[in-house]
Amino acid sequence: MSKVINFNARDFAFDASCESNVGFRGFVTTALGNEEVWEIGSWNWDWTQICANIGGLEKNMDYVFRFAMTLGHNDDNREESLVHIHYNDGDGKQAWEDRFTYCIRMSRFKPVLSKRDPEEDTMIRVFELPFNTGDHTDYRIVIVSQHAVARFFTARENAAYEELENLSYAQWREQRTEFLNARKAERMIPHMPPLEGFVQEDYTQDSIQDMIESAALDSKEEIANMLEERIGEAINDSISEFFGEGLETFLSTHPLVLKDGTVVSSKPQTKVLSPDKKKLLNCYGGLTVEDTTKWNGVLPKGWGLRIQTRISCWELLYVYETEAQATEALVKVQQAIEAGEPLIAL
């Protein structure tokens, strides 16, 4: 029978190697009472990691890491929720290669129970993540969230949740989609002119600007979740969803300036595919090479190529064995960006 490691909020802390951490540890009230939680991540692109070192485990023993979770989902299905479990002694690179990784977004790794939280439009899910210690006694648990706020706290016994209504992720998504479609129908702009090409004479810059600002006011809540900081910094991800590709065509030659001075313009991006073909990232423009040994064993030892995926978010693309290899890859990506290439495979 597997031994249980229960989530304890005070065992976890922000991962110092992650520069875009957002969240806090504190008490909130859930459907079953007050809980001490870690609330991490944001609706923007802040890649957030919390981690805990768990020592003194038995060798060659089966364990499960057990925790409860609320939120951690997003209306546009771009959220990221992961749990990594790896040994924390010996070679750091090999430990990372041997890690256990669980994708809990959209309940792709099935929770042991999934219930409706009557206080919020979300689920209470309890996960039990299995792993075997092998020849190691010290382990590290890393919890990741991006593009969604997620709360993690100690799970109670399953019987404590029996009176709550069962609600799977698929059921929640279906109900949420129906709600969003109804909201969208209510706020549709009547008699909206076609946008393709923006060639009609009455499509003046002022009229397009008025349409953008009107749409932002009519859908304030949803726009707020989609914008990173300002409309100009997220034009491809937010306003384009309202007005289609024609808007980007128009903005490529007619940049707008809003009342607060924000310049709204289309920004081309280059996609970068990692050498192992496991990551495909949009490059906002920034690139850097860093020594991973300063990241406290969270990543294998080497030289990491990090890519700026948003104005406030950097993400690791790949870890190279040498600084020269990582630098060469950086130069290739930079050249692709300057050449305007839509995709570069390293």
For each residue, the residues with C-beta under 8 A, 3 or more apart:
1: 62
2: 62 63 64 130
3: 58 61 62 63 64
4: 63 64 66 128
5: 54 63 64 65 66 141
6: 66 67 154 155
7: 11 12 65 66 67 68 152 153 154 155
8: 11 12 52 154
9: 12 25 36 37 38 152 153 154
10: 25 36
11: 7 8 52 54
12: 7 8 9 25 38 50 51 52 141 143 152
13: 50 51 52
14: 18 21 23 48 49 50
15: 18 21 49 50 51 142 298
16: 295 296
17: 49 294 295 296 298 299
18: 14 15 21 47 48 49
19: 314
20: 45 46 47 48 312 313 314
21: 14 15 18 40 46 48 49 50
22: 40 41 42 46 48
23: 14 38 39 40 41 48 50 145 149
24: 38 39
25: 9 10 12 36 37 38 39
26: 36 37 39
27: 34 35 36 37
28: 34 35 37 39 151
29: 33 34 35 119
30: 33 34 35 70 117 119 124 153
31: 115 117 118 119 124 164
32: 35 156 160 161
33: 29 30
34: 27 28 29 30
35: 27 28 29 30 32 68 153 154
36: 9 10 25 26 27 153 154
37: 9 25 26 27 28 151 152 153
38: 9 12 23 24 25 50 143 151 152 153
39: 23 24 25 26 28 149 150 151
40: 21 22 23 48 49 50 143 145 149 150 152
41: 22 23 46 48 72 145 146 147 148 149 150
42: 22 45 46 48 147 149
43: 74 147 148 149 224 225 226
44: 147 227 228 229 310 312 313
45: 20 42 146 147 228 309 310 312 313
46: 20 21 22 41 42 146 312 313
47: 18 20 80 144 146 313 314 315
48: 14 18 20 21 22 23 40 41 42 144 145 146
49: 14 15 17 18 21 40 142 143 144 298
50: 12 13 14 15 21 23 38 40 142 143 152
51: 12 13 15 140 141 142 143 298
52: 8 11 12 13 140 141
53: 88 138 139 140
54: 5 11 57 138 139 140 141
55: 88 137 138 139
56: 137 138
57: 54 61 63 133 136 137 138 139
58: 3 61 133 137
59: 133 134 135 136 137
60: 132 133 134 135
61: 3 57 58 132 133
62: 1 2 3 130 131 132
63: 2 3 4 5 57 130 131 132 133
64: 2 3 4 5 128 129 130 131
65: 5 7 83 85 127 128 129 131 141
66: 4 5 6 7 126 127 128 129 155
67: 6 7 126 127 152 153 154 155
68: 7 35 124 125 126 127 152 153 154 155 156
69: 72 104 111 124 125 126 127 150 151 152 153
70: 30 117 120 122 123 124 125 150 151
71: 120 122 148 149 150 151
72: 41 69 79 81 104 105 145 148 149 150 151
73: 79 105 106 122 148 169 172 173
74: 43 77 78 79 147 148
75: 176 180 222 225
76: 226
77: 74 106
78: 74 147
79: 72 73 74 105 145 146 147 148
80: 47 105 144 145 146 147 148
81: 72 103 104 105 144 145 148 150
82: 101 102 103 104 105 143 144
83: 65 101 102 104 127 129 141 142 143 144
84: 99 100 101 102 140 141 142 144
85: 65 99 100 101 102 129 131 139 140 141 142
86: 95 96 98 99 100 139 140 142
87: 90 95 98 133 134 136 138 139 140
88: 53 55 95 136 138 139 140 297
89: 95 136 137 138
90: 87 94 95 136
91: 94 95 301
92: 95 96 292 293 297 299 300 301
93: 96 97 300 301 302 319
94: 90 91 97 98 300
95: 86 87 88 89 90 91 92 98 99 297 300
96: 86 92 93 99 298 299 300
97: 93 94 300
98: 86 87 94 95
99: 84 85 86 95 96
100: 84 85 86 129 131
101: 82 83 84 85
102: 82 83 84 85 109 127 129
103: 81 82 108 109
104: 69 72 81 82 83 107 108 109 111 125 127
105: 72 73 79 80 81 82 108
106: 73 77 169 173
107: 104 110 111 114 125 168 169 170
108: 103 104 105
109: 102 103 104 127 129
110: 107
111: 69 104 107 114 125 126 127
112: 126 127 128 158
113: 125 126 158 161
114: 107 111 123 124 125 126 166 167 168 169
115: 31 123 124 125 161 164 165 166 167
116: 123 124 164 165 166 167 172
117: 30 31 70 120 122 123 124 164
118: 31 164 165
119: 29 30 31
120: 70 71 117
121: 176
122: 70 71 73 117 172
123: 70 114 115 116 117 167 169 172
124: 30 31 68 69 70 114 115 116 117 161 164
125: 68 69 70 104 107 111 113 114 115 169
126: 66 67 68 69 111 112 113 114 155 158 161
127: 65 66 67 68 69 83 102 104 109 111 112 155
128: 4 64 65 66 112
129: 64 65 66 83 85 100 102 109
130: 2 62 63 64
131: 62 63 64 65 85 100 139
132: 60 61 62 63
133: 57 58 59 60 61 63 87 136 137 139
134: 59 60 87
135: 59 60
136: 57 59 87 88 89 90 133 139
137: 55 56 57 58 59 89 133
138: 53 54 55 56 57 87 88 89
139: 53 54 55 57 85 86 87 88 131 133 136
140: 51 52 53 54 84 85 86 87 88 297 298
141: 5 12 51 52 54 65 83 84 85
142: 15 49 50 51 83 84 85 86 298
143: 12 38 40 49 50 51 82 83 152
144: 47 48 49 80 81 82 83 84
145: 23 40 41 48 72 79 80 81 148 149 150
146: 41 45 46 47 48 79 80 313
147: 41 42 43 44 45 74 78 79 80
148: 41 43 71 72 73 74 79 80 81 145
149: 23 39 40 41 42 43 71 72 145
150: 39 40 41 69 70 71 72 81 145
151: 28 37 38 39 69 70 71 72
152: 7 9 12 37 38 40 50 67 68 69 143
153: 7 9 30 35 36 37 38 67 68 69
154: 6 7 8 9 35 36 67 68
155: 6 7 66 67 68 126 127
156: 32 68 160 161
157: 160
158: 112 113 126 161 162
159: 162
160: 32 156 157
161: 32 113 115 124 126 156 158 164
162: 158 159
163:
164: 31 115 116 117 118 124 161
165: 115 116 118
166: 114 115 116
167: 114 115 116 123 171 172
168: 107 114 171 172
169: 73 106 107 114 123 125 172 173
170: 107 173 174
171: 167 168 174 175
172: 73 116 122 123 167 168 169 175 176
173: 73 106 169 170 176 177
174: 170 171 177 178
175: 171 172 178 179
176: 75 121 172 173 179 180
177: 173 174 180 181
178: 174 175 181 182
179: 175 176 182 183
180: 75 176 177 183 184
181: 177 178 184 185
182: 178 179 185 186
183: 179 180 186 187 222
184: 180 181 187 188
185: 181 182 188
186: 182 183
187: 183 184 218 219
188: 184 185 192
189: 192 211 214 215 218
190:
191:
192: 188 189 211
193: 200 202 203
194: 246
195: 198 243 244 246 247 250
196: 244 246
197: 246 249 250
198: 195 203 208 246 247 249 250 254
199: 203
200: 193 203
201:
202: 193 207
203: 193 198 199 200 207 208 250
204: 207 208
205: 208 209 254 256
206: 209 210
207: 202 203 204 210 211
208: 198 203 204 205 211 212 247 250 254 256
209: 205 206 212 213 256 258
210: 206 207 213 214
211: 189 192 207 208 214 215 243
212: 208 209 215 216 231 239 243 256 258 264
213: 209 210 216 217 258
214: 189 210 211 217 218
215: 189 211 212 218 219 223 239 242 243
216: 212 213 219 220 223 231
217: 213 214 220
218: 187 189 214 215
219: 187 215 216 222 223 242
220: 216 217 223 224
221: 224 225
222: 75 183 219 225 226
223: 215 216 219 220 226 227 238
224: 43 220 221 227
225: 43 75 221 222
226: 43 76 222 223 234 237 238 241
227: 44 223 224 230 231 233 234 238
228: 44 45 233 234 310 311 312
229: 44 233 234 311 312
230: 227 233 234 262
231: 212 216 227 234 235 238 239 258 262 264
232: 235 258 262 263 264 265
233: 227 228 229 230 310 311
234: 226 227 228 229 230 231 237 238
235: 231 232 238 239 240 248 251 264 265 266 267
236: 240 248 266 267 269
237: 226 234 240 241
238: 223 226 227 231 234 235 241 242
239: 212 215 231 235 242 243 247 264
240: 235 236 237 243 244 245 247 248
241: 226 237 238
242: 215 219 238 239
243: 195 211 212 215 239 240 246 247
244: 195 196 240 247
245: 240 248 249
246: 194 195 196 197 198 243 249 250
247: 195 198 208 239 240 243 244 250 251
248: 235 236 240 245 251 252 266
249: 197 198 245 246 252 253
250: 195 197 198 203 208 246 247 253 254
251: 235 247 248 254 255 256 264 265 266
252: 248 249 265 266
253: 249 250
254: 198 205 208 250 251
255: 251 263 264 265
256: 205 208 209 212 251 263 264 265
257: 261 262 263 264
258: 209 212 213 231 232 261 262 264
259:
260:
261: 257 258
262: 230 231 232 257 258
263: 232 255 256 257
264: 212 231 232 235 239 251 255 256 257 258
265: 232 235 251 252 255 256
266: 235 236 248 251 252
267: 235 236
268: 340 342
269: 236 282 283 284
270: 282 283 333 336 337 340 341 342 343 344
271: 280 281 282 283 342 343 344
272: 280 281 282 283 307 317 333 336 343 344 346
273: 277 279 280 343 344 345 346
274: 277 278 279 280 281 317 318 346
275: 318 329 346
276: 279 318
277: 273 274 345
278: 274
279: 273 274 276 317 318
280: 271 272 273 274
281: 271 272 274 307 309 315 317
282: 269 270 271 272 309
283: 269 270 271 272 286 287 307 308 309 333 337
284: 269 307 308 309 310 311
285: 308 337
286: 283 307 308 314
287: 283 305 306 307 308 330 333 334
288: 305 306 314 330
289: 303 304 305 306 323 326 327 330
290: 294 303 304 306
291: 294 303 304 323
292: 92 295 299 300 301 302 303 304 319
293: 92 301
294: 17 290 291
295: 16 17 292 298 299 304
296: 16 17
297: 88 92 95 140
298: 15 17 49 51 96 140 142 295
299: 17 92 96 292 295 302 304 316 319
300: 92 93 94 95 96 97 292 319
301: 91 92 93 292 293
302: 93 292 299 319 320 321 322 326
303: 289 290 291 292 319 320 321 322 323 325 326 327
304: 289 290 291 292 295 299 316 317 318 319 320 326
305: 287 288 289 316 317 318 319 320 326 329 330 333
306: 287 288 289 290 314 315 316 317
307: 272 281 283 284 286 287 314 315 317 333
308: 283 284 285 286 287 311 313 314
309: 45 281 282 283 284 313 314 315
310: 44 45 228 233 284 313
311: 228 229 233 284 308
312: 20 44 45 46 228 229
313: 20 44 45 46 47 146 308 309 310
314: 19 20 47 286 288 306 307 308 309
315: 47 281 306 307 309
316: 299 304 305 306 319
317: 272 274 279 281 304 305 306 307 346
318: 274 275 276 279 304 305 329 346
319: 93 292 299 300 302 303 304 305 316
320: 302 303 304 305 323 325 326 329
321: 302 303 325
322: 302 303 325 326
323: 289 291 303 320 326 327
324: 327 328
325: 303 320 321 322 328 329
326: 289 302 303 304 305 320 322 323 329 330
327: 289 303 323 324 330 331
328: 324 325 331 332
329: 275 305 318 320 325 326 332 333 346
330: 287 288 289 305 326 327 333 334
331: 327 328 334 335
332: 328 329 335 336 344 346
333: 270 272 283 287 305 307 329 330 336 337 344 346
334: 287 330 331 337 338
335: 331 332 338 339
336: 270 272 332 333 339 341 344
337: 270 283 285 333 334 340 341
338: 334 335
339: 335 336
340: 268 270 337
341: 270 336 337 344
342: 268 270 271
343: 270 271 272 273
344: 270 271 272 273 332 333 336 341
345: 273 277
346: 272 273 274 275 317 318 329 332 333
